[in-house]
Structure formats: structure tokens, C-alpha cells
Amino acid sequence: MKIMEGYMPYLEYKTYYRIVGECKGNKKPLVLLHGGPGSTHNYFEVLDKVAEDGRALIMYDQLGCGLSATPSRPDLWHAKTWIEELIQLRKYLGLDEIHLLGQSWGGMQTIQYACEYKPEGIKSYILSSTLPSAALWEKEQRRRIRYLPQKMQDAIAKAEKTNDYSSKEYKEAEAEFMFRYCASPVESDSPECLRREKISGTQAYIIAWGQNEFTPSGTLKDFDFLEEIQYIQEPCLIISGLVDLCSPLIAKTMYDRIPNSKWELFEFSRHMPFIEENEKYIKVLNKWLNEND
């Protein structure tokens, strides 16, 4: 399978991109927006098989992480930087007609792009384990904190009160929360793309989102498109896991409000159904893309 890599100049830096496969017939490319902010394209390589259906996949490291890492630039870590990067990438690679998949933060980016920029040439949106509102996300994660052992709840409360997230107790509590609702730690038998060393965009995450998944305190803290999503006209596939950070309540909120939408709930997944139920995810994705070219 053909794989092409390159860099696009962006601001005074460069954005790494990776293109897998080629489009055949009337199939349109799929552009993938990773989570974080700051978590890199790497995990999307488990979807390379989608290209075997005769479709190009374009994935990239958003500015501030991975092969698009930068020096410290806290002034850049807000939605505008990353959405304008997507707009520029579409122009740079001539991506006039695309399907757009955003996972987690990438889905927030997709929603804001759809609602505020009203882009042309979007065949469909895929909102994978994402959110229409930071406040709704926080409310759901706070509800779930109450399922942790009391000592872990206390450690989280103490860290938030003192603004000190360095204690062993807090780190154990956060790790348990992320194990339950996000993903297992990477092991020696995990796919190579998950094990590969990478530069995580830690600064981008903390400045844009916050210290953890349950405390949006950064530049994205007021993210809220609950009203605007009702005006998205393009076909929209919502994907979530049964015990996802994107809880069934969050997914259903999007499904109820986006008019031309379908919701696929993955029974055995947390925040990354594309990894935990990879074969099913690829099957669902291929069917959706082929129906909406």
C-alpha cells in the first residue's frame, strides 16, 4: 500500500502529514483529526486498512506535538490555530472534497469547523468519542469520579483545592479514572504505532484543555456548540464506546440535536473503539463512507 509523508509550512513551523493509499473511482479521501490537543496521529495508523477499500487516508500531527512539535508557544494553543491549520492543509494538498473524522479533541475541532466556518466540499462528518460542550463533558466526568474509591475521590479533590497535581495519590486516582474510561496502558503486544516513541504535546493540552479530562480550565473551557450543531446539514456519524469518556449521554445529546445523524455505540470499548474494536470500526467506517461519497 502506498504511503507518502511530507511537511506543510505553517506559521513559522511545519506540519507533518501522512497519506495512505489512493482514491479510486468516485471515492473521496478521509481526513483524520487526532485528539488531545497534543496526542499525535500515531494511533490512527490502526485504520490504514481502510485504504484497502480504494480510499486515501490523510492523517497529520497538529502543531505542537509529534513530528509537528514546536518550542514553547502557549500563545498558539487555542482552537483557531488548529482549525486554520486544517484549512491550510486542505488547500496545500488540494483536498476539495473530503470526509472528515475527528476523535475526541479532533471531534471538537470538527464541530467548530462545521458550525463557524461552514466549509464546502464535506461529504460527511464522523464524530468519534467527542463532545459538543466542555461543560457537559465536565459534568459527566465529575459524575463518574463518584464511582472511584473514596480515597481516590479525596485525592482528586485535594489536588484541585491546592492546585498541586504532583502527589502519588492523585496520579493513581487519575490513572484509574483513565483506565476505566479511556484506555489501557500501552503494553509490549500493543500495535507498534502505539508503542512508538513520540513527542506528546503536553503544553498544548494543559494550556488548551487543562490538567485532566474532568477539569476544562484552558482556552477551550467555554467550548459550547449545543445550539449550533442543530444546523449541521451534512451526514454525520457519531461513534462512541459504552464506557467512553464520551458517555452514552454525551453521544445521545449530539445524536438528538444533529439532524442528519446516525449513532453507532461500541459495546466493548472505552475512548478508542478504533483500537478496542478495530475490525468492527473499520467495517462501520467503510460502509458509512461508501454510502456518503
Buried (B, 14 or more C-beta within 10 A) or exposed (E): EEEEEEBBEBBEBBBBBBBBBBBEEEBBBBBBBBBBBBBBBBBBBBBBBBBEBBBBBBBBBBBBBBBBBBEEBBEBBBBEBBBBBBEBBBEBBEBEBBBBBBBBBBBBBBBBBBBEEEBEEBBBBBBBBBBBBBBBBBBBBEEBBEEBEEEBBBBBEBBBEEEEBEEEBBEEBBEEBBEBBBBEEEEEEBBEBBEEEBBBBEBBBBBBBBBBBBBBBBBBBEBEBBEBBEEBEBBBBBBBBBBBBBBBEBBBBBBEBBEEBBBBBBEEBBBBBBBBBBEBBBEBBBEBBEEBB
